[in-house]
Amino acid sequence: MAGGLGRSAVVVGAGIGGLAAAGALAHTGWRVTLLEREDRLRAEPTALLLWPSGVRALQALGLGAGLDAISTAVPDRGLRRPDGSWLVQPGRSGTTRPVLVHAEDLHDALMAGLGDRVDVHTGVSARPAPAAGGDDRFAVTDGEATWSGDLVVAADGIDSTLRPSVDRHCRVVSAGATTWRAVIPWYRAPQLSGADGDLAAGGQTYGDGYQFFCAALGQRGATGATSRGGLYWRATVTGAARPEPAGTQLALLRRWFEGWHSPVGELLGATEPDDLVQRELRTLQPPPHRYAIATGDGALVLLGDAGHALAEHLGQGAGLALEDAATLMVGVRDAVPGAPLHAAVAAYDATRRRRVAEVRRRSRRLGATGRLARLGPVQARRRDKATTAADTWQPPAG
């Protein structure tokens, strides 16, 4: 371990990838500064799917020990049409299965992983700083203070202000759909039984231009490491984000999904406006042609959505960000500024671009939201193959 090398890193963005990268770098001997544009570090009040590759990344980062206590395995409950008929019956899918974790629980685990070796600054809207005399490392500024490091990690999301310094040609574009997510806490979650209860434990339904997924997060009445359990659902609808207040958005969702098989209506009926988290699906076109550049003796790298925001047909966003962090951690663990650091980030760039290109290709084949409903079991099998292929990542040795 290179604990005494005096290397410094600046991580911009305190989402999942930024927190994971900051903690990993600190634990491998880097002096880390973490900058976040919001006034405090927090997560959205919703849940995330982590496929096995994301779980393996957490384990590689040393954060897998407590995952069982805050996550719930999502069983194979098949794929349905809006009328409840089967596209693929339960147990017929060959795809690997994810776990469901509350975003705030994962955030807490990542925060604990920072330890006391990360200097955190909030309320910082970082942008590239002009070159300073005598320091050829990449620097960022908020207009008042300036931070520079041997390694700068741009983990500031799809609207990254640092990405143009690596690749100025890609643009943020709509993927043509919007998602809404919510966790209904157990104390007001509807009581479901029989087939409806099974579906709530992990079911996906495809209509023409619409998707609905639901799963149980924990068990009703269970005690454990989290009090954030409940019934989670995610709706995906073709079209742009809605500007109306959350209450109006919820009314629209109830109308759009009216008549869908149980328990879709019950879940939407039990949802309150404050539960809703809306997000328009956006992507980068063309994708960045590199994820890292050398800057003097230092380097600037892209991580998470700053480098590879994808349309979430495979739900791999969080896992890819964790993979980035684990790959970067191993690559720069013993790298010192200069040629060794340049070689390390070049390897990160090549490795991650190949990996993301594979996931992007598989995700693109699934295409529009309603294609599964239109093409039936053939496309469902394509989805299984895409998910399995996208989930073959293993942590790098080291």
C-alpha positions in Angstrom: 0.0 0.0 0.0 1.2 3.5 -0.9 0.1 5.2 2.3 3.1 7.5 2.6 3.4 8.8 -0.9 1.6 12.1 -0.2 -0.7 11.8 -3.2 -3.7 14.0 -3.4 -7.1 13.5 -5.1 -10.1 15.7 -5.7 -13.4 14.0 -6.2 -16.2 16.2 -7.7 -19.7 14.9 -6.9 -20.9 12.9 -3.9 -23.4 10.5 -5.6 -22.9 6.8 -5.4 -19.8 6.7 -7.6 -18.2 9.8 -6.1 -18.6 8.5 -2.5 -17.3 5.1 -3.4 -14.3 6.5 -5.2 -13.5 9.0 -2.4 -13.6 6.2 0.2 -11.6 3.8 -1.9 -8.9 6.3 -2.7 -8.6 7.4 1.0 -8.3 3.8 2.1 -5.4 3.2 -0.3 -3.3 6.1 0.9 -4.6 9.1 -1.1 -5.4 12.4 0.6 -8.9 13.1 -0.7 -11.0 16.2 -1.0 -14.7 15.6 -1.9 -16.7 18.4 -3.4 -20.5 18.4 -3.7 -22.8 21.0 -5.2 -25.7 20.4 -2.8 -25.7 22.0 0.6 -25.5 18.5 2.3 -24.7 15.0 1.4 -27.9 13.0 0.9 -29.6 10.4 -1.3 -33.0 10.3 -3.0 -35.7 8.6 -0.9 -36.1 5.7 -3.2 -34.6 2.3 -4.0 -32.0 0.9 -6.4 -31.5 -2.4 -8.1 -28.0 -3.8 -7.8 -27.2 -6.6 -10.2 -24.5 -9.1 -9.2 -21.7 -7.1 -10.8 -22.6 -4.1 -8.6 -22.6 -6.4 -5.6 -19.2 -7.7 -6.6 -17.9 -4.1 -7.0 -19.1 -3.2 -3.4 -17.3 -6.3 -2.1 -14.1 -5.3 -4.0 -14.4 -1.8 -2.4 -14.6 -3.4 1.1 -18.3 -2.4 1.5 -20.1 -5.7 1.0 -20.1 -7.0 4.6 -23.3 -5.2 5.6 -25.1 -5.4 2.3 -27.2 -8.5 3.3 -28.7 -6.5 6.2 -30.0 -3.7 4.0 -30.8 -5.5 0.7 -33.5 -7.8 -0.5 -33.1 -10.5 -3.2 -35.5 -9.9 -6.1 -36.9 -13.3 -7.2 -37.9 -14.2 -10.7 -41.6 -13.5 -10.9 -41.8 -13.5 -14.7 -42.9 -10.9 -17.2 -46.5 -9.9 -17.8 -48.7 -7.9 -20.1 -51.0 -5.2 -18.7 -54.0 -7.7 -18.6 -51.9 -10.0 -16.4 -51.2 -12.6 -19.1 -47.7 -14.0 -19.3 -44.9 -12.9 -21.6 -42.6 -15.2 -19.6 -43.8 -17.3 -16.7 -42.0 -17.3 -13.3 -38.9 -19.5 -13.3 -38.6 -19.5 -17.1 -36.1 -16.6 -17.2 -32.5 -17.4 -17.5 -31.3 -14.0 -16.3 -29.3 -13.4 -13.2 -31.2 -11.7 -10.4 -30.6 -8.4 -8.7 -31.0 -7.2 -5.1 -33.0 -4.2 -4.0 -31.5 -1.7 -1.6 -32.9 1.6 -0.3 -30.8 4.4 -1.8 -30.5 6.1 1.6 -29.2 2.8 3.2 -26.5 2.5 0.4 -25.7 6.1 0.9 -25.2 5.6 4.6 -22.9 2.6 3.9 -20.8 4.7 1.5 -20.6 7.6 4.0 -19.3 5.2 6.6 -16.7 4.1 4.1 -15.3 7.6 4.0 -13.9 7.3 7.5 -12.2 10.4 8.7 -9.7 10.7 5.9 -11.8 12.6 3.4 -12.1 16.4 3.5 -15.7 17.2 2.5 -16.9 20.5 1.1 -20.6 21.1 0.3 -22.3 23.9 -1.6 -19.5 23.8 -4.2 -20.4 24.2 -7.9 -17.1 23.2 -9.3 -15.9 24.0 -12.8 -12.4 23.9 -14.4 -10.1 26.5 -13.0 -7.6 28.5 -15.1 -4.1 27.1 -15.0 -2.1 28.5 -12.1 1.5 29.4 -12.4 3.8 26.6 -11.4 1.1 24.0 -11.0 0.3 22.0 -14.1 -2.2 19.7 -12.4 -5.9 20.0 -13.2 -7.8 22.3 -10.9 -11.4 23.2 -10.2 -12.9 26.3 -8.7 -16.3 27.6 -7.5 -15.2 31.2 -8.2 -14.0 31.7 -4.6 -11.8 28.7 -3.7 -9.6 26.5 -5.9 -8.7 22.9 -5.5 -6.1 20.9 -7.4 -4.9 17.3 -7.0 -2.6 14.7 -8.6 -5.8 12.9 -9.5 -9.2 14.7 -10.2 -12.2 12.4 -10.5 -15.2 13.9 -12.3 -18.2 12.1 -10.7 -20.5 15.0 -11.1 -23.3 13.3 -13.1 -24.6 13.5 -16.6 -24.5 17.4 -16.6 -20.8 17.3 -15.7 -19.0 20.6 -15.9 -15.7 18.8 -16.1 -16.4 16.3 -18.9 -15.7 18.9 -21.7 -12.1 19.0 -20.5 -11.9 15.3 -21.4 -14.2 15.2 -24.4 -16.0 18.3 -25.6 -17.9 16.6 -28.5 -20.5 14.5 -26.6 -23.9 16.1 -25.8 -26.7 15.2 -23.3 -29.8 14.1 -25.2 -33.1 12.6 -24.2 -33.5 8.8 -24.3 -37.2 9.3 -25.0 -38.7 8.1 -21.7 -39.2 9.2 -18.1 -39.3 7.1 -14.9 -41.1 7.6 -11.6 -40.0 5.7 -8.5 -41.4 5.4 -5.1 -41.1 3.4 -1.9 -44.4 3.0 0.0 -43.4 2.5 3.7 -44.8 -0.7 5.3 -47.1 1.2 7.7 -49.2 2.4 4.8 -48.4 -0.2 2.2 -51.4 -2.1 0.9 -51.9 -5.7 2.2 -51.4 -8.0 -0.8 -52.0 -11.7 -0.9 -51.9 -14.6 -3.3 -50.7 -13.8 -6.8 -50.7 -10.1 -6.0 -48.4 -10.6 -3.1 -46.1 -12.7 -5.3 -46.0 -10.0 -7.9 -45.2 -7.3 -5.3 -42.2 -9.5 -4.4 -40.7 -8.9 -7.8 -42.8 -8.5 -10.9 -42.4 -6.6 -14.2 -45.1 -5.7 -16.7 -44.7 -4.3 -20.2 -47.3 -2.4 -22.2 -47.0 -0.4 -25.4 -44.8 2.5 -24.3 -45.2 1.7 -20.6 -43.4 -0.4 -18.0 -44.2 -1.2 -14.4 -41.9 -3.0 -12.0 -42.6 -3.7 -8.3 -40.8 -5.5 -5.5 -40.7 -5.8 -1.8 -37.9 -4.1 0.1 -37.5 -6.1 3.3 -40.4 -7.8 5.0 -43.4 -6.2 6.7 -42.9 -6.1 10.4 -39.3 -7.3 10.2 -36.6 -5.7 12.4 -33.1 -5.3 11.3 -30.5 -2.8 10.1 -33.0 -0.6 8.2 -36.4 1.0 9.0 -36.8 2.1 5.3 -38.5 -1.0 4.0 -41.7 -1.1 2.1 -43.1 -1.8 -1.4 -41.0 -0.3 -4.2 -42.3 0.4 -7.7 -40.9 2.0 -10.8 -43.0 3.2 -13.8 -41.4 4.0 -17.1 -43.3 6.0 -19.7 -42.4 7.1 -23.2 -42.1 10.9 -23.3 -40.5 13.8 -21.6 -40.4 14.7 -18.0 -43.6 16.3 -16.6 -43.4 19.9 -15.3 -46.5 19.6 -13.1 -46.5 19.3 -9.3 -46.0 15.8 -7.9 -49.7 15.5 -7.1 -50.7 16.1 -10.7 -47.9 13.7 -11.9 -49.4 11.0 -9.6 -52.9 11.5 -10.9 -51.5 11.1 -14.5 -49.7 7.9 -13.5 -52.9 6.5 -12.1 -54.8 7.4 -15.3 -52.1 6.0 -17.6 -52.0 2.6 -15.7 -55.7 2.3 -15.1 -56.9 -1.1 -15.8 -53.6 -2.8 -15.5 -53.5 -6.0 -13.5 -53.3 -6.0 -9.7 -51.4 -4.8 -7.8 -50.5 -1.9 -10.0 -53.5 0.1 -9.1 -53.2 -0.7 -5.4 -49.6 0.5 -5.4 -50.3 3.7 -7.2 -53.3 4.3 -5.0 -51.2 3.9 -1.8 -48.5 6.3 -3.1 -48.4 9.9 -1.9 -47.0 12.8 -3.9 -44.0 13.2 -1.6 -43.0 9.6 -2.3 -42.5 10.3 -6.0 -39.0 10.7 -7.6 -39.2 11.6 -11.3 -36.3 11.4 -13.6 -36.1 11.8 -17.4 -33.9 9.2 -19.0 -31.0 10.9 -20.8 -27.8 9.7 -22.4 -24.6 11.0 -24.0 -24.4 11.2 -27.8 -21.9 10.5 -29.1 -20.4 8.7 -26.1 -17.1 10.1 -24.9 -14.2 8.7 -26.9 -12.1 8.6 -23.7 -12.6 8.6 -20.0 -9.3 10.0 -18.8 -6.5 12.4 -19.8 -3.1 13.2 -18.4 -2.6 16.8 -17.0 1.0 17.5 -16.3 2.1 14.8 -13.8 -1.5 14.3 -12.8 -4.7 13.0 -14.4 -8.4 13.7 -14.8 -10.9 10.8 -15.1 -14.6 10.5 -15.7 -16.6 8.2 -13.4 -20.3 7.2 -13.4 -22.8 9.2 -15.4 -20.3 11.9 -16.1 -18.7 9.4 -18.5 -21.4 6.9 -19.5 -25.0 7.9 -18.7 -27.1 5.2 -20.4 -30.8 4.7 -21.1 -31.8 2.5 -18.2 -33.2 -0.4 -20.2 -30.9 -2.7 -18.2 -30.9 -0.8 -14.9 -27.1 -0.9 -14.6 -26.3 2.7 -13.8 -25.5 2.4 -10.1 -23.6 -0.8 -10.7 -21.5 0.7 -13.5 -20.5 3.6 -11.2 -19.4 1.2 -8.5 -17.5 -0.9 -11.1 -15.7 2.4 -12.1 -14.8 3.1 -8.5 -13.5 -0.4 -7.9 -11.5 -0.4 -11.1 -10.0 3.0 -10.4 -9.1 2.0 -6.9 -7.1 -1.0 -8.0 -5.4 0.8 -10.9 -4.1 3.8 -9.0 -3.5 2.0 -5.6 0.3 2.3 -5.9 0.6 4.8 -8.8 2.6 7.9 -8.1 2.3 11.1 -10.2 3.9 11.1 -13.5 4.3 8.1 -15.9 3.0 5.5 -13.4 -0.3 7.5 -12.8 -0.6 8.2 -16.5 -0.3 4.5 -17.3 -2.8 3.6 -14.6 -5.5 6.0 -15.8 -4.9 4.9 -19.4 -5.6 1.3 -18.4 -8.7 2.5 -16.5 -9.8 4.3 -19.7 -9.4 1.3 -22.0 -10.9 -1.2 -19.6 -14.0 0.9 -18.7 -14.7 2.0 -22.3 -14.8 -1.7 -23.4 -17.1 -2.6 -20.6 -19.5 0.3 -21.1 -19.6 -0.3 -24.8 -20.8 -3.8 -24.2 -23.5 -2.7 -21.8 -24.6 0.1 -24.2 -24.8 -2.3 -27.1 -26.9 -4.8 -25.2 -29.2 -2.0 -23.8 -29.7 -0.5 -27.2 -31.0 -3.8 -28.6 -33.9 -3.6 -26.2 -34.8 -0.2 -27.6 -38.1 1.5 -26.8 -40.0 0.9 -23.7 -42.8 -1.1 -25.2 -40.9 -3.4 -27.5 -41.1 -6.4 -25.1 -44.9 -6.2 -25.1 -45.0 -6.1 -28.9 -42.5 -8.9 -29.7 -43.3 -11.2 -26.7 -41.1 -14.1 -25.6 -38.5 -13.7 -28.3 -37.7 -10.2 -27.1 -38.0 -11.4 -23.5 -35.3 -13.9 -24.2 -33.2 -11.2 -25.8 -33.6 -9.2 -22.5 -32.4 -12.2 -20.5 -29.3 -12.6 -22.7 -28.6 -8.9 -22.5 -28.8 -8.8 -18.8 -26.7 -11.8 -18.3 -24.0 -10.6 -20.7 -24.0 -7.2 -19.1 -23.5 -8.8 -15.7 -20.3 -10.8 -16.3 -18.0 -8.1 -14.9 -15.4 -9.3 -12.3 -13.3 -7.0 -10.1 -9.8 -6.5 -11.4 -7.0 -8.4 -9.6 -4.8 -6.4 -7.3 
